[in-house]
Amino acid sequence: MPRNRAVLGRLLHRRYRAAQGRASAGSWWPTSNTYGGTTVANPYGQCTSGSFGAACSYMYGYAKAYDDANIRGVSSPASFIWWLDVETGNSWSADKAANRADLEGMAAYFSSIGATTGIYSTSSQWSQIAGSTPTSSPLYTARSWLAGASSLTSAKRMCSAAPLTGGGKVTLTQYVSSGLDYDYSCI
């Protein structure tokens, strides 16, 4: 069995969408630091009604991760690597700090249940959406799944590329062959 196939059997790749048009957010946008019956320790402070900054973005990410792990029918969610899909084709705020807070909230929830989080993106898209990642961020040491290779050979080379965050590690790469996406394990 090819090395990449064994790894992929254990992965769950979920797509996330940050709030588009936050100014018109409805009842789905958070208004406090409480979700799922838990008061969340929010590194960005208190999320309040009408706020669309980092504190509420963090809670939005936390809530979406909670929902995916608890109400979407995922059996044993802690046993998966949850890949955060960070692509320009998804909806994002123009505020990179809010986008990063959204992703950090997701990572924080998954960490709280013992799951691992990784980031699926290209360096260009990651930079455009989330910007630089401080060492204090739970994303700083996240695994990277790098997309964008045009062949298996270039996917193998990408294993030695810089990860998406300064403390991370490239563990998977993706390439296209005959119009289909394939993944290569770097570990």
TIKOL-146895 format. One record per residue (C-alpha): residue number from 0; residue in three letters; x, y, z. Coordinates in nm, 3 decimals. Example, Ala and Ser with C-alpha at 12.3 -4.5 7.8 and 13.67 -1.06 7.14 Angstrom:
2
R seq type       X       Y       Z
R   0  ALA   1.230  -0.450   0.780
R   1  SER   1.367  -0.106   0.714
This chain:
187
R seq type       X       Y       Z
R   0  MET   0.000   0.000   0.000
R   1  PRO   0.143   0.343  -0.088
R   2  ARG   0.263   0.535   0.215
R   3  ASN   0.009   0.818   0.171
R   4  ARG  -0.294   0.587   0.164
R   5  ALA  -0.229   0.444   0.513
R   6  VAL  -0.212   0.791   0.662
R   7  LEU  -0.524   0.919   0.485
R   8  GLY  -0.738   0.645   0.635
R   9  ARG  -0.705   0.819   0.971
R  10  LEU  -0.774   1.175   0.860
R  11  LEU  -1.087   1.382   0.859
R  12  HIS  -1.072   1.689   0.639
R  13  ARG  -1.341   1.940   0.729
R  14  ARG  -1.416   2.269   0.553
R  15  TYR  -1.474   2.574   0.766
R  16  ARG  -1.617   2.905   0.665
R  17  ALA  -1.556   3.216   0.864
R  18  ALA  -1.840   3.459   0.880
R  19  GLN  -1.893   3.650   0.558
R  20  GLY  -2.055   3.988   0.600
R  21  ARG  -2.009   3.993   0.978
R  22  ALA  -2.188   4.325   1.007
R  23  SER  -2.510   4.149   0.911
R  24  ALA  -2.449   3.843   1.130
R  25  GLY  -2.765   3.686   1.262
R  26  SER  -2.845   3.461   1.556
R  27  TRP  -2.563   3.225   1.461
R  28  TRP  -2.294   3.480   1.555
R  29  PRO  -2.170   3.446   1.917
R  30  THR  -2.260   3.705   2.179
R  31  SER  -2.073   3.566   2.482
R  32  ASN  -1.789   3.335   2.588
R  33  THR  -2.030   3.050   2.660
R  34  TYR  -2.104   2.765   2.421
R  35  GLY  -2.230   2.410   2.469
R  36  GLY  -2.288   2.479   2.839
R  37  THR  -1.924   2.576   2.894
R  38  THR  -1.772   2.914   2.968
R  39  VAL  -1.468   2.927   2.741
R  40  ALA  -1.137   3.083   2.846
R  41  ASN  -1.099   3.330   2.561
R  42  PRO  -0.748   3.473   2.511
R  43  TYR  -0.900   3.769   2.324
R  44  GLY  -1.127   3.875   2.610
R  45  GLN  -1.503   3.891   2.634
R  46  CYS  -1.723   3.838   2.329
R  47  THR  -2.021   4.071   2.349
R  48  SER  -2.333   4.122   2.141
R  49  GLY  -2.261   4.333   1.834
R  50  SER  -1.885   4.272   1.842
R  51  PHE  -1.714   4.128   1.535
R  52  GLY  -1.353   4.138   1.652
R  53  ALA  -1.112   3.867   1.762
R  54  ALA  -1.296   3.771   2.083
R  55  CYS  -1.619   3.680   1.902
R  56  SER  -1.428   3.530   1.609
R  57  TYR  -1.253   3.298   1.856
R  58  MET  -1.592   3.192   1.996
R  59  TYR  -1.727   3.140   1.644
R  60  GLY  -1.439   2.901   1.569
R  61  TYR  -1.481   2.724   1.902
R  62  ALA  -1.856   2.682   1.836
R  63  LYS  -1.807   2.543   1.484
R  64  ALA  -1.551   2.289   1.610
R  65  TYR  -1.782   2.193   1.898
R  66  ASP  -2.070   2.143   1.655
R  67  ASP  -1.860   1.931   1.418
R  68  ALA  -1.739   1.709   1.701
R  69  ASN  -2.072   1.676   1.880
R  70  ILE  -2.373   1.715   1.650
R  71  ARG  -2.255   1.605   1.306
R  72  GLY  -2.250   1.231   1.378
R  73  VAL  -1.871   1.195   1.403
R  74  SER  -1.787   0.884   1.603
R  75  SER  -1.488   0.926   1.839
R  76  PRO  -1.395   1.281   1.731
R  77  ALA  -1.085   1.287   1.951
R  78  SER  -0.931   1.008   1.742
R  79  PHE  -0.909   1.223   1.427
R  80  ILE  -0.669   1.482   1.301
R  81  TRP  -0.896   1.779   1.225
R  82  TRP  -0.761   1.967   0.924
R  83  LEU  -0.864   2.332   0.906
R  84  ASP  -0.921   2.420   0.542
R  85  VAL  -0.771   2.766   0.486
R  86  GLU  -0.831   2.857   0.124
R  87  THR  -0.929   3.180  -0.047
R  88  GLY  -1.224   2.998  -0.207
R  89  ASN  -1.389   2.991   0.138
R  90  SER  -1.543   3.300   0.299
R  91  TRP  -1.311   3.503   0.523
R  92  SER  -1.304   3.839   0.689
R  93  ALA  -1.062   4.105   0.562
R  94  ASP  -0.931   4.111   0.923
R  95  LYS  -0.643   3.859   0.944
R  96  ALA  -0.637   3.872   1.324
R  97  ALA  -1.007   3.781   1.337
R  98  ASN  -0.951   3.495   1.091
R  99  ARG  -0.659   3.365   1.297
R 100  ALA  -0.871   3.394   1.615
R 101  ASP  -1.147   3.192   1.443
R 102  LEU  -0.897   2.916   1.361
R 103  GLU  -0.744   2.932   1.711
R 104  GLY  -1.090   2.882   1.862
R 105  MET  -1.130   2.568   1.650
R 106  ALA  -0.788   2.439   1.752
R 107  ALA  -0.862   2.513   2.119
R 108  TYR  -1.185   2.314   2.116
R 109  PHE  -1.026   2.016   1.940
R 110  SER  -0.735   2.026   2.184
R 111  SER  -0.981   2.027   2.476
R 112  ILE  -1.116   1.688   2.364
R 113  GLY  -0.769   1.544   2.301
R 114  ALA  -0.780   1.575   1.921
R 115  THR  -0.499   1.700   1.699
R 116  THR  -0.542   1.994   1.462
R 117  GLY  -0.360   2.057   1.135
R 118  ILE  -0.380   2.328   0.871
R 119  TYR  -0.450   2.258   0.504
R 120  SER  -0.346   2.547   0.279
R 121  THR  -0.076   2.694   0.060
R 122  SER   0.173   2.940   0.207
R 123  SER   0.031   3.216  -0.012
R 124  GLN  -0.331   3.157   0.094
R 125  TRP  -0.234   3.116   0.461
R 126  SER  -0.048   3.447   0.453
R 127  GLN  -0.338   3.623   0.281
R 128  ILE  -0.603   3.490   0.522
R 129  ALA  -0.430   3.453   0.859
R 130  GLY  -0.100   3.639   0.829
R 131  SER   0.186   3.556   1.063
R 132  THR   0.128   3.329   1.360
R 133  PRO   0.270   3.434   1.698
R 134  THR   0.445   3.175   1.915
R 135  SER   0.165   3.212   2.171
R 136  SER  -0.095   3.084   1.923
R 137  PRO  -0.221   2.725   1.949
R 138  LEU  -0.171   2.717   1.570
R 139  TYR   0.203   2.784   1.597
R 140  THR   0.296   2.414   1.626
R 141  ALA   0.016   2.281   1.404
R 142  ARG   0.092   2.026   1.134
R 143  SER   0.088   2.156   0.777
R 144  TRP  -0.076   1.986   0.481
R 145  LEU   0.062   2.180   0.185
R 146  ALA  -0.139   2.196  -0.136
R 147  GLY  -0.025   2.313  -0.477
R 148  ALA   0.223   2.058  -0.611
R 149  SER   0.187   1.968  -0.978
R 150  SER   0.338   1.618  -0.958
R 151  LEU   0.438   1.347  -0.714
R 152  THR   0.801   1.455  -0.752
R 153  SER   0.722   1.814  -0.654
R 154  ALA   0.497   1.690  -0.370
R 155  LYS   0.791   1.495  -0.230
R 156  ARG   1.010   1.807  -0.253
R 157  MET   0.744   2.010  -0.072
R 158  CYS   0.796   1.791   0.235
R 159  SER   1.109   1.996   0.305
R 160  ALA   0.932   2.331   0.247
R 161  ALA   0.863   2.573   0.530
R 162  PRO   0.551   2.483   0.728
R 163  LEU   0.258   2.724   0.738
R 164  THR   0.346   2.830   1.093
R 165  GLY   0.690   2.883   1.246
R 166  GLY   0.671   2.593   1.491
R 167  GLY   0.484   2.348   1.269
R 168  LYS   0.595   2.060   1.053
R 169  VAL   0.493   1.962   0.700
R 170  THR   0.333   1.619   0.735
R 171  LEU   0.133   1.594   0.411
R 172  THR   0.150   1.745   0.065
R 173  GLN  -0.103   1.741  -0.215
R 174  TYR  -0.050   1.717  -0.588
R 175  VAL  -0.265   1.692  -0.900
R 176  SER  -0.235   1.414  -1.155
R 177  SER  -0.475   1.359  -1.447
R 178  GLY  -0.711   1.615  -1.295
R 179  LEU  -0.736   1.438  -0.957
R 180  ASP  -0.593   1.538  -0.617
R 181  TYR  -0.352   1.298  -0.448
R 182  ASP  -0.174   1.326  -0.115
R 183  TYR   0.177   1.230  -0.012
R 184  SER   0.280   1.159   0.346
R 185  CYS   0.599   1.331   0.460
R 186  ILE   0.623   1.122   0.777
